[in-house]
Amino acid sequence: MGFLFAQTVKTEIHAIDVIASGEVIGGTKLLPNETATVALTADSCLNIIHINNDADPIEYDLPVAERRFITSFLDDAGGAITLDPNGSEYIVVDGVSAGAGTAVVSDGTRGRYAVLIGRNGYWVMLPATGWE
């Protein structure tokens, strides 16, 4: 069983296998943010779409990555989004690690998005345009 994610720019389809033990409850929550820096918690990385709701840049400080985390980020107003991993953790973008503790940043174009999947000790970003 998997979820399908479509990248509209190239119309590629990417699949992820999700293994769950126990009961899966809930739906996706939308969480608009207008604060310059948001410190995310474990609970705020469980199927939540974080939305940059103003044209100012915003930084999301990620918690320690866990395998149960799937969270998304959407620029709805045109301000750059920074995703900053915890300490020695890293974010894998297009199959390449950005380096321990190195943040990834969107280009600030309205409509940019990122989906992060937590692994034990690092994050994986699903293919997305406009991030470095």
DSSP file (Angstrom, degrees, kcal/mol; ACC not computed):
  #  RESIDUE AA STRUCTURE BP1 BP2  ACC     N-H-->O    O-->H-N    N-H-->O    O-->H-N    TCO  KAPPA ALPHA  PHI   PSI    X-CA   Y-CA   Z-CA
    1    1 A M              0   0    0      0, 0.0    17,-1.2     0, 0.0     2,-0.3   0.000 360.0 360.0 360.0 136.5    0.0    0.0    0.0
    2    2 A G  E     -A   17   0A   0     15,-0.2     2,-0.4    13,-0.0    15,-0.2  -0.945 360.0-117.2-148.5 168.6    1.4    3.4   -0.8
    3    3 A F  E     -A   16   0A   0     13,-1.7    13,-1.7    -2,-0.3     2,-0.4  -0.866  28.1-140.0-105.1 143.7    0.6    7.1   -1.3
    4    4 A L  E     -A   15   0A   0     -2,-0.4     2,-0.4    11,-0.2    11,-0.2  -0.894  14.2-169.4-107.4 136.0    1.2    8.7   -4.7
    5    5 A F  E     -A   14   0A   0      9,-2.4     9,-2.4    -2,-0.4     2,-0.5  -0.991   8.6-154.1-122.6 128.1    2.6   12.1   -5.1
    6    6 A A  E     -A   13   0A   0     -2,-0.4     2,-0.8     7,-0.2     7,-0.2  -0.872   6.8-149.7-105.2 133.9    2.6   13.9   -8.4
    7    7 A Q  E  >> -A   12   0A   0      5,-2.3     4,-1.6    -2,-0.5     5,-0.9  -0.897  10.2-160.2 -99.2 109.8    5.1   16.5   -9.4
    8    8 A T  T  45S+     0   0    0     -2,-0.8    -1,-0.1     1,-0.2     5,-0.0   0.756  81.4  65.3 -67.9 -25.7    3.1   18.8  -11.7
    9    9 A V  T  45S+     0   0    0      1,-0.2    -1,-0.2    -3,-0.1   119,-0.0   0.936 124.7  12.9 -63.6 -45.8    6.2   20.4  -13.3
   10   10 A K  T  45S-     0   0    0     -3,-0.5    -1,-0.2     2,-0.1    -2,-0.2   0.406  97.6-128.3-109.0  -0.1    7.4   17.1  -14.9
   11   11 A T  T  <5 +     0   0    0     -4,-1.6     2,-0.3     1,-0.2    -3,-0.2   0.825  54.9 153.0  50.3  37.9    4.2   15.1  -14.4
   12   12 A E  E   < -A    7   0A   0     -5,-0.9    -5,-2.3     2,-0.0     2,-0.5  -0.651  37.4-140.7 -88.5 151.9    6.3   12.4  -12.7
   13   13 A I  E     -A    6   0A   0     -2,-0.3     2,-0.4    -7,-0.2    -7,-0.2  -0.964  15.8-169.8-116.6 130.8    4.6   10.1  -10.2
   14   14 A H  E     -A    5   0A   0     -9,-2.4    -9,-2.4    -2,-0.5     2,-0.4  -0.947   7.0-153.2-119.5 138.5    6.5    9.0   -7.1
   15   15 A A  E     -A    4   0A   0     -2,-0.4     2,-0.4   -11,-0.2   -11,-0.2  -0.861   6.2-166.1-115.0 147.8    5.3    6.3   -4.7
   16   16 A I  E     -A    3   0A   0    -13,-1.7   -13,-1.7    -2,-0.4     2,-0.5  -0.998  16.4-138.6-129.3 130.6    6.1    5.8   -1.0
   17   17 A D  E     -A    2   0A   0     -2,-0.4     2,-0.5   -15,-0.2   -15,-0.2  -0.782  19.7-164.0 -86.9 130.8    5.3    2.6    0.9
   18   18 A V        -     0   0    0    -17,-1.2     2,-0.5    -2,-0.5    -2,-0.0  -0.970   3.7-164.5-118.5 124.1    3.9    3.4    4.3
   19   19 A I        -     0   0    0     -2,-0.5     2,-0.4     2,-0.0    -2,-0.0  -0.932  11.0-175.8-109.0 125.4    3.9    0.7    7.0
   20   20 A A        -     0   0    0     -2,-0.5     2,-0.5     2,-0.1     4,-0.1  -0.956  13.2-162.4-123.0 139.0    1.7    1.3   10.0
   21   21 A S        +     0   0    0     -2,-0.4     2,-0.2     2,-0.1    -2,-0.0  -0.977  65.5   3.8-116.4 135.1    1.2   -0.8   13.1
   22   22 A G  S    S-     0   0    0     -2,-0.5     2,-0.4     2,-0.1    -2,-0.1  -0.594 112.0 -20.6  91.7-157.8   -1.8   -0.1   15.2
   23   23 A E        -     0   0    0     -2,-0.2     2,-0.6     2,-0.0    -2,-0.1  -0.734  50.9-148.6 -96.3 133.1   -4.6    2.3   14.4
   24   24 A V        +     0   0    0     -2,-0.4     2,-0.3    -4,-0.1    -2,-0.1  -0.899  27.4 176.5-100.4 120.8   -4.2    5.1   12.0
   25   25 A I        +     0   0    0     -2,-0.6     2,-0.1     2,-0.1    -2,-0.0  -0.915  28.6  22.5-126.3 147.8   -6.4    8.0   13.0
   26   26 A G        -     0   0    0     -2,-0.3     2,-0.2     2,-0.0    21,-0.0  -0.317  60.4-106.4 103.6-178.5   -7.0   11.5   11.7
   27   27 A G        -     0   0    0     -2,-0.1     2,-0.4    20,-0.1    -2,-0.1  -0.712  48.0 -62.5-137.8-171.9   -6.6   13.6    8.6
   28   28 A T        -     0   0    0     -2,-0.2     2,-0.4    20,-0.1    20,-0.2  -0.643  46.7-153.2 -82.7 134.5   -4.4   16.3    7.3
   29   29 A K  E     -b   48   0B   0     18,-1.7    20,-3.3    -2,-0.4     2,-0.5  -0.860   5.9-141.9-107.3 143.3   -4.4   19.6    9.2
   30   30 A L  E     -b   49   0B   0     -2,-0.4    20,-0.2    18,-0.2    18,-0.0  -0.908  17.6-173.6-102.5 129.1   -3.6   23.0    7.7
   31   31 A L  E     -b   50   0B   0     18,-3.0    20,-2.4    -2,-0.5     2,-0.2  -0.861   9.2-155.7-128.9  97.7   -1.6   25.3    9.9
   32   32 A P  E     -b   51   0B   0      0, 0.0     2,-0.4     0, 0.0    20,-0.2  -0.482  13.4-166.7 -72.0 141.2   -1.0   28.9    8.7
   33   33 A N  E     +b   52   0B   0     18,-3.2    20,-2.7    -2,-0.2    21,-0.4  -0.982  27.6 166.5-130.4 141.6    2.0   30.6   10.1
   34   34 A E        +     0   0    0     -2,-0.4     2,-0.2    18,-0.2    -1,-0.1   0.245  48.8 110.8-130.7   6.5    3.1   34.3   10.1
   35   35 A T  S    S-     0   0    0      1,-0.1    24,-0.2    24,-0.0     3,-0.1  -0.597  71.8-128.1 -83.5 145.8    5.8   34.2   12.7
   36   36 A A  S    S+     0   0    0     -2,-0.2    23,-2.6     1,-0.2     2,-0.4   0.857  95.2  25.2 -63.9 -36.2    9.4   34.6   11.5
   37   37 A T  E     -h   59   0C   0     21,-0.2     2,-0.5    23,-0.0    23,-0.2  -0.997  67.3-169.5-133.2 130.7   10.6   31.4   13.3
   38   38 A V  E     -h   60   0C   0     21,-3.2    23,-2.8    -2,-0.4     2,-0.8  -0.975  12.0-151.6-121.9 119.2    8.5   28.4   14.2
   39   39 A A  E     -h   61   0C   0     -2,-0.5     2,-0.2    21,-0.2    23,-0.1  -0.805  21.8-148.3 -89.2 109.2   10.0   25.7   16.4
   40   40 A L        -     0   0    0     21,-2.5     2,-0.2    -2,-0.8     5,-0.0  -0.491   9.0-156.2 -80.0 148.1    8.2   22.5   15.4
   41   41 A T        -     0   0    0     -2,-0.2     3,-0.3    22,-0.1     4,-0.2  -0.600  36.9 -95.4-109.9 174.7    7.5   19.7   17.9
   42   42 A A  S >  S+     0   0    0      1,-0.2     3,-1.7    -2,-0.2    24,-0.1   0.922 125.8  52.7 -56.8 -44.4    6.9   16.0   17.3
   43   43 A D  G >  S+     0   0    0      1,-0.3     3,-1.0     2,-0.2    -1,-0.2   0.807 102.8  57.7 -63.9 -29.4    3.1   16.6   17.3
   44   44 A S  G 3  S+     0   0    0     -3,-0.3    -1,-0.3     1,-0.2    -2,-0.2   0.369 101.4  57.9 -85.4   7.9    3.4   19.3   14.6
   45   45 A C  G <  S+     0   0    0     -3,-1.7    25,-1.5    -4,-0.2     2,-0.8   0.127  78.6 101.3-117.1  17.9    5.1   16.9   12.2
   46   46 A L  E <  S- c   0  70B   0     -3,-1.0    25,-0.2    23,-0.2    23,-0.1  -0.770 111.2 -44.2-107.5  87.0    2.3   14.3   12.2
   47   47 A N  E    S+     0   0B   0     23,-2.5   -18,-1.7    -2,-0.8     2,-0.4   0.910  96.8 140.0  61.8  47.9    0.4   14.9    8.9
   48   48 A I  E     -bc  29  71B   0     22,-0.6    24,-2.4   -20,-0.2     2,-0.7  -0.967  45.9-145.3-122.6 138.0    0.3   18.7    9.1
   49   49 A I  E     -bc  30  72B   0    -20,-3.3   -18,-3.0    -2,-0.4     2,-0.5  -0.917  16.8-153.1-101.0 115.7    0.7   21.1    6.2
   50   50 A H  E     -bc  31  73B   0     22,-3.2    24,-2.6    -2,-0.7     2,-0.5  -0.772  11.6-157.9 -90.1 129.2    2.5   24.2    7.5
   51   51 A I  E     -bc  32  74B   0    -20,-2.4   -18,-3.2    -2,-0.5     2,-1.0  -0.933  18.4-139.7-117.2 123.3    1.6   27.3    5.4
   52   52 A N  E     -bc  33  75B   0     22,-2.9    24,-1.7    -2,-0.5    25,-0.4  -0.723  27.1-174.4 -75.4 108.3    3.7   30.5    5.1
   53   53 A N        +     0   0    0    -20,-2.7     2,-0.3    -2,-1.0    -1,-0.2   0.340  55.9  45.8 -98.1   4.9    0.7   32.8    5.2
   54   54 A D  S    S-     0   0    0    -21,-0.4    25,-0.5     2,-0.3    23,-0.3  -0.885  88.4-105.2-138.3 173.8    2.5   36.1    4.6
   55   55 A A  S    S+     0   0    0     -2,-0.3    25,-0.2    23,-0.1   -21,-0.0   0.387  86.9 101.8 -83.7   5.4    5.1   37.4    2.1
   56   56 A D  S    S-     0   0    0     23,-0.2    -2,-0.3     1,-0.1    23,-0.2  -0.585  83.2 -98.4 -86.8 151.3    7.8   37.5    4.8
   57   57 A P        -     0   0    0      0, 0.0     2,-0.4     0, 0.0    24,-0.2  -0.315  41.3-162.3 -61.4 152.0   10.5   34.8    5.0
   58   58 A I  E     - i   0  81C   0     22,-2.5    24,-2.7    21,-0.1     2,-0.5  -0.999   9.6-151.7-140.6 140.8    9.9   32.1    7.6
   59   59 A E  E     -hi  37  82C   0    -23,-2.6   -21,-3.2    -2,-0.4     2,-0.6  -0.949   4.1-159.9-114.7 131.0   12.1   29.5    9.3
   60   60 A Y  E     -hi  38  83C   0     22,-3.3    24,-2.8    -2,-0.5     2,-0.7  -0.947   8.8-151.9-107.7 118.2   10.9   26.2   10.5
   61   61 A D  E     -hi  39  84C   0    -23,-2.8   -21,-2.5    -2,-0.6    25,-0.1  -0.816  20.6-141.1 -89.6 115.6   13.2   24.5   13.1
   62   62 A L        -     0   0    0     22,-3.0     3,-0.1    -2,-0.7   -20,-0.1  -0.466   7.1-129.3 -80.3 145.8   12.6   20.8   12.8
   63   63 A P        -     0   0    0      0, 0.0    23,-0.5     0, 0.0     2,-0.2  -0.240  53.0 -60.5 -77.9 177.6   12.5   18.4   15.8
   64   64 A V        -     0   0    0     21,-0.1     2,-0.1     1,-0.1    54,-0.1  -0.442  69.3-109.6 -58.9 128.0   14.6   15.3   16.0
   65   65 A A        -     0   0    0     -2,-0.2    56,-1.1    21,-0.1     2,-0.3  -0.366  39.1-176.2 -68.6 137.3   13.5   13.2   13.0
   66   66 A E    >   -     0   0    0     54,-0.2     3,-1.8    -2,-0.1    52,-0.2  -0.950  37.0-115.2-130.5 153.2   11.4   10.0   13.7
   67   67 A R  T 3  S+     0   0    0     -2,-0.3    51,-0.1     1,-0.3    53,-0.1   0.698 111.2  61.0 -61.4 -20.3   10.1    7.4   11.2
   68   68 A R  T 3  S+     0   0    0     49,-0.1     2,-0.4    51,-0.1    -1,-0.3   0.498  82.1 106.4 -87.0  -2.9    6.5    8.3   12.0
   69   69 A F    <   +     0   0    0     -3,-1.8    49,-2.6   -23,-0.1     2,-0.3  -0.631  32.2 161.7 -86.9 131.3    6.8   11.9   10.8
   70   70 A I  E     +cD  46 117B   0    -25,-1.5   -23,-2.5    -2,-0.4   -22,-0.6  -0.921  16.9 159.0-139.3 118.5    5.3   13.2    7.5
   71   71 A T  E     -cD  48 116B   0     45,-2.3    45,-3.3    -2,-0.3     2,-0.3  -0.976  21.4-152.7-142.0 154.0    4.9   16.9    7.3
   72   72 A S  E     -cD  49 115B   0    -24,-2.4   -22,-3.2    -2,-0.3     2,-0.4  -0.854   1.9-153.8-128.8 160.4    4.5   19.4    4.5
   73   73 A F  E     -cD  50 114B   0     41,-2.7    41,-2.2    -2,-0.3     2,-0.4  -0.998  10.0-172.6-136.3 137.1    5.3   23.1    3.9
   74   74 A L  E     -cD  51 113B   0    -24,-2.6   -22,-2.9    -2,-0.4     2,-0.9  -0.997  19.5-144.5-134.8 131.4    3.5   25.5    1.4
   75   75 A D  E     +c   52   0B   0     37,-2.9    36,-3.7    -2,-0.4    37,-0.2  -0.844  27.0 167.5 -93.4 105.9    4.4   29.0    0.5
   76   76 A D  S    S+     0   0    0    -24,-1.7    -1,-0.1    -2,-0.9   -23,-0.1   0.413  73.4  32.4 -99.5   0.5    1.1   30.7    0.0
   77   77 A A  S    S-     0   0    0    -25,-0.4    33,-0.2   -23,-0.3    -1,-0.1   0.486 111.1 -95.7-138.6  -6.2    2.3   34.3   -0.1
   78   78 A G  S    S+     0   0    0      1,-0.3     2,-0.4    31,-0.2    32,-0.2   0.725  73.9 131.3  98.2  22.2    5.8   34.5   -1.7
   79   79 A G        -     0   0    0    -25,-0.5    -1,-0.3   -23,-0.2    29,-0.2  -0.900  63.0-103.2-106.7 138.9    8.2   34.5    1.3
   80   80 A A        -     0   0    0     -2,-0.4   -22,-2.5   -25,-0.2     2,-0.5  -0.251  32.0-144.1 -58.4 142.5   11.2   32.1    1.3
   81   81 A I  E     -i   58   0C   0    -24,-0.2    25,-2.7   -22,-0.1     2,-0.5  -0.941   9.5-161.1-111.4 129.8   10.8   29.1    3.6
   82   82 A T  E     -iJ  59 105C   0    -24,-2.7   -22,-3.3    -2,-0.5     2,-0.6  -0.945   2.5-161.4-109.9 129.8   13.8   27.7    5.5
   83   83 A L  E     -iJ  60 104C   0     21,-3.0    21,-2.1    -2,-0.5   -22,-0.2  -0.951  12.0-169.1-111.2 113.2   13.8   24.2    6.8
   84   84 A D  E     -i   61   0C   0    -24,-2.8   -22,-3.0    -2,-0.6    19,-0.1  -0.896  11.1-142.4-111.4 112.5   16.4   23.8    9.5
   85   85 A P        -     0   0    0      0, 0.0     2,-0.5     0, 0.0   -21,-0.1  -0.271  29.6 -94.2 -72.6 160.9   17.2   20.3   10.8
   86   86 A N    >   -     0   0    0    -23,-0.5     3,-2.5     4,-0.1    15,-0.2  -0.629  67.7 -63.1 -78.4 120.2   18.0   19.5   14.4
   87   87 A G  T 3  S+     0   0    0     -2,-0.5     0, 0.0     1,-0.3     0, 0.0  -0.114 122.7   3.7  50.6-114.7   21.7   19.5   15.3
   88   88 A S  T 3  S+     0   0    0     12,-0.1    -1,-0.3    13,-0.1    14,-0.1   0.418 106.7 107.9 -87.5   1.5   23.7   16.8   13.5
   89   89 A E    <   -     0   0    0     -3,-2.5    12,-3.7    11,-0.2     2,-0.3  -0.258  52.8-157.0 -74.5 168.2   20.7   15.7   11.5
   90   90 A Y  E     -e  122   0B   0     31,-0.5    33,-2.7    10,-0.2     2,-0.5  -0.917  15.1-124.8-143.1 166.3   20.4   16.4    7.8
   91   91 A I  E     -e  123   0B   0      8,-0.4     7,-2.5    11,-0.3     2,-0.6  -0.969  19.6-142.5-116.4 128.8   17.8   16.7    5.0
   92   92 A V  E     -eF 124  97B   0     31,-2.8    33,-2.8    -2,-0.5     2,-0.5  -0.826  20.9-175.8 -92.7 120.7   18.2   14.6    1.8
   93   93 A V  E >  S-eF 125  96B   0      3,-3.0     3,-1.8    -2,-0.6    33,-0.1  -0.977  70.7 -13.9-120.2 123.0   17.2   16.6   -1.3
   94   94 A D  T 3  S-     0   0    0     31,-0.5    -1,-0.2    -2,-0.5     3,-0.1   0.868 130.5 -53.0  52.5  39.9   17.1   14.9   -4.7
   95   95 A G  T 3  S+     0   0    0     30,-0.2     2,-0.4     1,-0.2    -1,-0.3   0.484 119.8 104.2  80.3   3.1   19.1   12.0   -3.2
   96   96 A V  E <  S-F   93   0B   0     -3,-1.8    -3,-3.0     3,-0.0     2,-0.2  -0.965  71.2-122.8-123.1 133.4   21.8   14.2   -1.8
   97   97 A S  E     -F   92   0B   0     -2,-0.4    -5,-0.2    -5,-0.3     3,-0.1  -0.525   8.8-146.3 -71.6 134.3   22.4   15.1    1.8
   98   98 A A        -     0   0    0     -7,-2.5    -1,-0.1    -2,-0.2    -6,-0.1   0.584  57.3 -97.5 -74.2  -8.9   22.4   18.9    2.4
   99   99 A G    >   -     0   0    0     -8,-0.2     3,-2.2     3,-0.1    -8,-0.4   0.000  53.3 -50.6 103.5 149.3   25.0   18.2    5.2
  100  100 A A  T 3  S-     0   0    0      1,-0.3   -10,-0.2   -10,-0.1   -11,-0.2  -0.291 125.2  -2.7 -57.8 126.7   24.7   17.8    8.9
  101  101 A G  T 3  S+     0   0    0    -12,-3.7     2,-0.5     1,-0.2    -1,-0.3   0.521  96.8 139.7  71.9   5.8   22.8   20.8   10.4
  102  102 A T    <   -     0   0    0     -3,-2.2   -11,-0.3   -13,-0.3    -1,-0.2  -0.714  44.8-139.3 -89.9 127.1   22.4   22.5    7.0
  103  103 A A        -     0   0    0     -2,-0.5     2,-0.4   -19,-0.1   -19,-0.2  -0.426   6.7-139.7 -77.7 154.7   19.1   24.2    6.3
  104  104 A V  E     -J   83   0C   0    -21,-2.1   -21,-3.0    -2,-0.1     2,-0.4  -0.921  19.0-158.4-112.4 146.9   17.4   24.0    2.9
  105  105 A V  E     -J   82   0C   0     -2,-0.4    27,-2.1   -23,-0.2   -23,-0.2  -0.970  11.1-133.2-131.8 137.4   15.7   27.1    1.6
  106  106 A S  B     -K  131   0D   0    -25,-2.7    25,-0.2    -2,-0.4    24,-0.1  -0.399  29.0-115.0 -79.0 164.8   13.0   27.7   -1.0
  107  107 A D        -     0   0    0     23,-1.8   -27,-0.2   -27,-0.1    24,-0.1   0.438  48.7-110.8 -82.9   1.8   13.4   30.4   -3.6
  108  108 A G        +     0   0    0      1,-0.3     2,-0.4   -29,-0.2   -28,-0.1   0.575  66.9 147.1  84.3   9.4   10.5   32.4   -2.2
  109  109 A T    >   -     0   0    0     21,-0.2     3,-1.9     1,-0.1    -1,-0.3  -0.654  55.8-109.2 -81.2 131.3    8.1   31.8   -5.2
  110  110 A R  T 3  S+     0   0    0     -2,-0.4   -34,-0.2     1,-0.2     3,-0.1  -0.335 103.7  31.7 -58.0 136.1    4.5   31.6   -4.2
  111  111 A G  T 3  S+     0   0    0    -36,-3.7    -1,-0.2     1,-0.4   -35,-0.1   0.260  81.4 138.8  97.5  -9.9    3.2   28.0   -4.5
  112  112 A R    <   +     0   0    0     -3,-1.9   -37,-2.9   -37,-0.2    -1,-0.4  -0.387  29.0 179.4 -64.6 146.2    6.5   26.3   -3.7
  113  113 A Y  E     -D   74   0B   0     16,-0.3     2,-0.3   -39,-0.2   -39,-0.2  -0.950  18.6-162.2-144.4 162.6    6.0   23.3   -1.4
  114  114 A A  E     -D   73   0B   0    -41,-2.2   -41,-2.7    -2,-0.3     2,-0.5  -0.988   6.7-156.2-146.5 142.2    8.0   20.5    0.3
  115  115 A V  E     -D   72   0B   0     11,-0.4    11,-2.6    -2,-0.3     2,-0.4  -0.988  16.2-164.3-117.6 122.9    7.0   17.2    1.8
  116  116 A L  E     -DG  71 125B   0    -45,-3.3   -45,-2.3    -2,-0.5     2,-0.5  -0.898   6.0-162.7-110.5 137.0    9.4   15.9    4.4
  117  117 A I  E     -DG  70 124B   0      7,-2.6     7,-2.2    -2,-0.4     2,-0.3  -0.977  19.7-132.0-116.6 124.9    9.4   12.3    5.7
  118  118 A G  E     + G   0 123B   0    -49,-2.6     2,-0.3    -2,-0.5     5,-0.2  -0.560  24.8 179.1 -77.8 136.5   11.2   11.6    8.9
  119  119 A R  E >   - G   0 122B   0      3,-2.9     2,-1.1    -2,-0.3     3,-1.1  -0.803  52.4 -74.9-120.4 167.2   13.6    8.7    9.2
  120  120 A N  T 3  S-     0   0    0     -2,-0.3   -54,-0.2     1,-0.3     3,-0.1  -0.529 119.9  -4.2 -69.3 103.2   15.5    7.9   12.3
  121  121 A G  T 3  S+     0   0    0    -56,-1.1   -31,-0.5    -2,-1.1     2,-0.3   0.370 129.9  45.8  98.1  -3.9   18.1   10.7   12.4
  122  122 A Y  E <   -eG  90 119B   0     -3,-1.1    -3,-2.9   -33,-0.2     2,-0.3  -0.982  68.2-123.2-159.3 169.7   17.4   12.4    9.1
  123  123 A W  E     -eG  91 118B   0    -33,-2.7   -31,-2.8    -2,-0.3     2,-0.5  -0.888  12.8-151.3-117.8 148.0   14.7   13.8    6.8
  124  124 A V  E     -eG  92 117B   0     -7,-2.2    -7,-2.6    -2,-0.3     2,-0.5  -0.986  10.0-150.2-119.2 127.5   13.9   13.0    3.2
  125  125 A M  E     -eG  93 116B   0    -33,-2.8   -31,-0.5    -2,-0.5   -30,-0.2  -0.844  17.8-129.0 -95.7 126.9   12.3   15.7    1.0
  126  126 A L        -     0   0    0    -11,-2.6   -11,-0.4    -2,-0.5    -1,-0.0  -0.385  51.4 -70.3 -66.0 153.7   10.1   14.4   -1.8
  127  127 A P  S    S+     0   0    0      0, 0.0     2,-0.3     0, 0.0    -1,-0.2  -0.190  71.2 155.6 -52.5 129.6   11.0   15.8   -5.2
  128  128 A A        -     0   0    0     -3,-0.1     3,-0.4     3,-0.1     2,-0.3  -0.984  36.4-119.6-152.8 152.6   10.1   19.5   -5.4
  129  129 A T  S    S+     0   0    0     -2,-0.3   -16,-0.3     1,-0.2     3,-0.1  -0.658  84.8  34.6 -96.7 154.0   11.2   22.5   -7.4
  130  130 A G  S    S+     0   0    0      1,-0.3   -23,-1.8    -2,-0.3     2,-0.4   0.675  84.5 116.9  85.6  19.3   12.7   25.7   -6.1
  131  131 A W  B      K  106   0D   0     -3,-0.4    -1,-0.3   -25,-0.2   -25,-0.2  -0.936 360.0 360.0-121.3 142.9   14.7   24.4   -3.1
  132  132 A E              0   0    0    -27,-2.1   -26,-0.1    -2,-0.4    -1,-0.1   0.316 360.0 360.0-139.9 360.0   18.4   24.4   -2.4
